[in-house]
């Protein structure tokens, strides 16, 4: 068993899942992978099971009965990781918008540079977005700016979903109190990490729009993020 675990939530990712898993499992040092699948009707979970025999002890699967949300998938994954004793726990998308090779850089930021949480960031020097329309880039950047202004978060890419946590961070945070399930989940986790006094380092990455499969972004997710930020400020107590 590795000390590093990558959690990948999936819903209808049959076009990407085996390729992304193969790439992560080839990395050196080694990373284990936990796929949390929300009952994908396209057979994503079956494809993961096909690969398990070739990655004994390193590839794991949790199957859920329906589309229960990104946040609850990660919380389940965090709890599983803590039970198994992983020291470094990562979040990553299945669609290659996050380069698996950058897991090594997120890991070094925690293991070598002293971060309690590292964030793959589009909006620090050296970070960028590829294959997005200008209005989508503007929307995303303005959303992060809005979050920073409301929460004084000190993180430029507030909605980033490519991160690494050290074990003690997840042990400290009240995971059972995390309420948001969409993109606001990513904001809430960073906010809680910051309020707890942990060190966050942003690592510049190139974020690439998915080439295969269908985006999970919708207006409801965006609305949750916008309204959720105001709720976070009023409901999450400062120390």
ZIKA-V649996 format. One record per pair of residues at least 12 apart in sequence whose C-alpha atoms are under 10 Angstrom apart, sorted by the first residue. I is the first residue (numbers start at 1). J is the second residue. If there is no record, write none. Layout:
{{I:J} {I:J}}
//
This chain:
{{1:30} {1:31} {1:32} {1:56} {1:57} {1:58} {1:84} {1:85} {1:86} {2:29} {2:30} {2:31} {2:32} {2:33} {2:57} {2:58} {2:85} {2:86} {2:87} {2:88} {3:29} {3:30} {3:31} {3:32} {3:81} {3:84} {3:85} {3:86} {3:87} {3:88} {3:89} {3:167} {4:29} {4:30} {4:31} {4:32} {4:33} {4:81} {4:85} {4:86} {4:87} {4:88} {4:89} {4:90} {4:103} {4:107} {4:164} {4:166} {4:167} {5:30} {5:31} {5:32} {5:33} {5:34} {5:58} {5:59} {5:60} {5:77} {5:78} {5:81} {5:84} {5:85} {5:86} {5:87} {5:88} {5:89} {5:90} {5:91} {5:164} {6:21} {6:24} {6:25} {6:31} {6:32} {6:33} {6:34} {6:35} {6:59} {6:77} {6:81} {6:88} {6:89} {6:90} {6:91} {6:92} {6:93} {6:100} {6:103} {6:163} {6:164} {7:32} {7:33} {7:34} {7:35} {7:36} {7:60} {7:61} {7:73} {7:74} {7:76} {7:77} {7:78} {7:80} {7:81} {7:89} {7:90} {7:91} {7:92} {7:93} {7:94} {8:20} {8:21} {8:33} {8:34} {8:35} {8:36} {8:37} {8:61} {8:70} {8:73} {8:74} {8:77} {8:90} {8:91} {8:92} {8:93} {8:94} {8:95} {9:34} {9:35} {9:36} {9:37} {9:38} {9:61} {9:62} {9:69} {9:70} {9:71} {9:72} {9:73} {9:74} {9:77} {9:91} {9:92} {9:93} {9:94} {10:35} {10:36} {10:37} {10:38} {10:39} {10:40} {10:44} {10:45} {10:63} {10:67} {10:69} {10:70} {10:73} {10:93} {10:94} {10:95} {11:36} {11:37} {11:38} {11:39} {11:40} {11:41} {11:42} {11:43} {11:44} {11:45} {11:66} {11:67} {11:68} {11:69} {11:70} {11:94} {11:214} {11:216} {12:37} {12:38} {12:39} {12:40} {12:41} {12:42} {12:43} {12:44} {12:45} {12:94} {12:213} {12:214} {12:216} {13:37} {13:40} {13:41} {13:42} {13:43} {13:44} {13:45} {13:47} {13:94} {13:95} {13:212} {13:213} {13:214} {14:40} {14:41} {14:42} {14:43} {14:44} {14:45} {14:46} {14:47} {14:48} {14:94} {14:95} {14:212} {14:213} {15:42} {15:44} {15:94} {15:95} {15:211} {15:212} {15:213} {15:214} {16:44} {16:94} {16:95} {16:96} {16:210} {16:211} {16:212} {16:213} {17:35} {17:44} {17:45} {17:47} {17:48} {17:93} {17:94} {17:95} {17:96} {18:44} {18:47} {18:48} {18:50} {18:51} {18:94} {19:94} {19:95} {19:96} {20:93} {20:94} {20:95} {20:96} {20:98} {20:99} {20:100} {21:33} {21:34} {21:35} {21:48} {21:51} {21:59} {21:94} {21:100} {22:51} {22:55} {23:99} {23:100} {23:101} {24:99} {24:100} {24:101} {24:103} {25:55} {25:58} {25:59} {25:100} {26:100} {26:101} {27:100} {27:101} {27:103} {27:104} {28:101} {28:104} {29:104} {29:107} {30:58} {30:104} {31:58} {31:59} {31:88} {31:89} {31:90} {31:103} {31:104} {32:55} {32:57} {32:58} {32:59} {32:60} {32:86} {32:89} {33:55} {33:57} {33:58} {33:59} {33:60} {33:61} {33:89} {33:90} {34:48} {34:58} {34:59} {34:60} {34:61} {34:62} {34:77} {34:78} {34:80} {34:81} {34:90} {34:91} {35:48} {35:59} {35:60} {35:61} {35:62} {35:63} {35:73} {35:74} {35:77} {35:94} {36:60} {36:61} {36:62} {36:63} {36:64} {36:70} {36:72} {36:73} {36:74} {36:76} {36:77} {37:61} {37:62} {37:63} {37:64} {37:65} {37:66} {37:67} {37:68} {37:73} {38:62} {38:63} {38:64} {38:65} {38:66} {38:67} {38:68} {38:69} {38:70} {38:73} {39:62} {39:63} {39:64} {39:65} {39:66} {39:67} {39:68} {40:63} {40:64} {40:65} {40:66} {40:67} {41:66} {45:61} {45:62} {45:63} {46:61} {48:60} {48:61} {49:61} {61:77} {62:76} {62:77} {62:80} {68:181} {68:182} {69:180} {69:181} {69:182} {69:183} {69:185} {70:180} {70:181} {70:182} {70:183} {70:184} {70:185} {70:186} {70:216} {71:178} {71:179} {71:180} {71:181} {71:182} {71:183} {71:184} {71:185} {71:186} {71:188} {71:189} {72:175} {72:176} {72:178} {72:179} {72:180} {72:181} {72:182} {72:185} {73:181} {74:90} {74:91} {74:175} {74:181} {74:185} {74:186} {75:170} {75:175} {75:176} {75:178} {75:181} {75:185} {76:175} {77:89} {77:90} {77:91} {78:90} {78:91} {78:165} {78:167} {78:170} {78:171} {78:175} {79:170} {79:171} {79:175} {79:176} {81:167} {81:170} {82:167} {82:168} {82:170} {82:171} {85:167} {86:166} {86:167} {87:111} {87:165} {87:166} {87:167} {87:168} {87:170} {88:106} {88:107} {88:110} {88:111} {88:116} {88:117} {88:164} {88:165} {88:166} {88:167} {88:168} {88:169} {88:170} {89:107} {89:117} {89:163} {89:164} {89:165} {89:166} {89:167} {89:169} {89:170} {90:103} {90:106} {90:107} {90:117} {90:118} {90:119} {90:161} {90:162} {90:163} {90:164} {90:165} {90:166} {91:103} {91:119} {91:160} {91:161} {91:162} {91:163} {91:164} {91:165} {92:120} {92:160} {92:161} {92:162} {92:163} {92:164} {93:161} {93:162} {93:210} {94:210} {95:208} {95:209} {95:210} {95:211} {95:212} {95:213} {95:214} {95:215} {96:207} {96:208} {96:209} {96:210} {96:211} {96:212} {97:129} {97:130} {97:162} {97:206} {97:207} {97:208} {97:209} {97:210} {97:211} {98:120} {98:161} {98:162} {98:205} {98:206} {98:207} {98:208} {98:209} {98:210} {99:120} {99:162} {99:205} {99:206} {99:207} {99:208} {100:162} {102:120} {102:162} {102:203} {102:204} {102:205} {102:206} {103:120} {103:162} {103:163} {103:164} {105:118} {105:119} {105:120} {105:164} {105:203} {105:204} {105:205} {106:118} {106:119} {106:120} {106:162} {106:163} {106:164} {106:165} {106:201} {106:202} {106:203} {106:204} {106:205} {107:163} {107:164} {107:165} {107:166} {108:164} {108:203} {109:164} {109:200} {109:201} {109:202} {109:203} {110:164} {110:165} {110:166} {110:199} {110:200} {110:201} {111:166} {113:201} {114:166} {114:199} {114:200} {114:201} {115:164} {115:165} {115:166} {115:198} {115:199} {115:200} {115:201} {115:202} {116:164} {116:165} {116:166} {116:167} {116:168} {116:169} {116:170} {116:193} {116:197} {116:198} {116:199} {116:200} {116:201} {117:163} {117:164} {117:165} {117:166} {117:167} {117:169} {117:170} {117:190} {117:193} {117:194} {117:198} {117:199} {117:200} {117:201} {117:202} {118:162} {118:163} {118:164} {118:165} {118:166} {118:199} {118:200} {118:201} {118:202} {118:203} {119:155} {119:156} {119:157} {119:158} {119:159} {119:160} {119:161} {119:162} {119:163} {119:164} {119:165} {119:190} {119:200} {119:201} {119:202} {119:203} {119:204} {119:205} {120:157} {120:160} {120:161} {120:162} {120:163} {120:164} {120:201} {120:202} {120:203} {120:204} {120:205} {120:206} {120:207} {121:155} {121:156} {121:157} {121:158} {121:159} {121:160} {121:161} {121:162} {121:163} {121:201} {121:202} {121:203} {121:204} {121:205} {121:206} {121:207} {122:140} {122:141} {122:156} {122:157} {122:158} {122:159} {122:160} {122:202} {122:203} {122:204} {122:205} {122:206} {122:207} {123:140} {123:141} {123:144} {123:155} {123:156} {123:157} {123:158} {123:160} {123:202} {123:203} {123:204} {123:205} {123:206} {124:155} {124:156} {124:157} {124:202} {124:203} {124:204} {124:205} {125:202} {125:203} {125:204} {125:205} {126:203} {126:204} {126:205} {126:206} {127:157} {127:202} {127:203} {127:204} {127:205} {127:206} {127:207} {128:204} {128:205} {128:206} {128:207} {128:208} {129:205} {129:206} {129:207} {129:208} {129:209} {130:206} {130:207} {130:208} {130:209} {130:210} {131:207} {131:208} {131:209} {131:210} {131:211} {132:207} {132:208} {132:209} {132:210} {133:209} {140:157} {140:158} {140:159} {140:222} {141:156} {141:157} {141:158} {141:159} {143:157} {143:158} {143:159} {143:222} {143:225} {143:226} {144:156} {144:157} {144:158} {144:159} {144:160} {144:187} {145:157} {145:158} {146:158} {146:226} {146:229} {147:159} {147:187} {147:191} {147:225} {147:226} {147:228} {147:229} {147:230} {148:187} {148:229} {150:229} {150:230} {150:232} {150:233} {151:187} {151:191} {151:229} {151:230} {151:232} {151:233} {152:191} {152:194} {152:233} {153:187} {153:190} {153:191} {153:192} {153:193} {153:194} {153:195} {154:190} {154:191} {154:194} {154:200} {155:187} {155:190} {155:191} {155:194} {155:200} {155:201} {155:202} {156:202} {157:186} {157:187} {157:202} {157:204} {158:183} {158:184} {158:186} {158:187} {158:188} {158:189} {158:190} {158:191} {159:183} {159:184} {159:185} {159:186} {159:187} {159:188} {159:189} {159:190} {159:225} {160:183} {160:186} {160:187} {160:190} {160:202} {160:207} {161:183} {161:185} {161:186} {161:187} {162:186} {162:203} {162:205} {162:207} {163:186} {163:190} {163:201} {163:202} {163:203} {164:200} {164:201} {165:193} {165:200} {168:198} {169:192} {169:193} {169:196} {169:197} {169:198} {169:199} {170:189} {170:193} {172:193} {172:196} {173:189} {173:192} {173:193} {173:195} {173:196} {174:192} {175:189} {175:192} {177:236} {178:192} {178:236} {179:228} {179:232} {180:221} {180:224} {180:225} {180:228} {180:232} {181:221} {181:224} {181:225} {182:216} {182:217} {182:218} {182:220} {182:221} {182:222} {182:223} {182:224} {182:225} {182:228} {183:217} {183:220} {183:221} {183:222} {183:223} {183:224} {183:225} {183:226} {183:228} {184:221} {184:222} {184:223} {184:224} {184:225} {184:226} {184:227} {184:228} {184:229} {184:232} {185:224} {185:225} {185:228} {186:225} {187:225} {187:228} {187:229} {187:232} {188:225} {188:228} {188:229} {188:232} {188:233} {188:236} {191:229} {191:232} {191:233} {191:236} {192:232} {192:236} {192:237} {192:238} {195:236} {195:237} {195:238} {195:239} {196:238} {196:239} {197:239}}
//
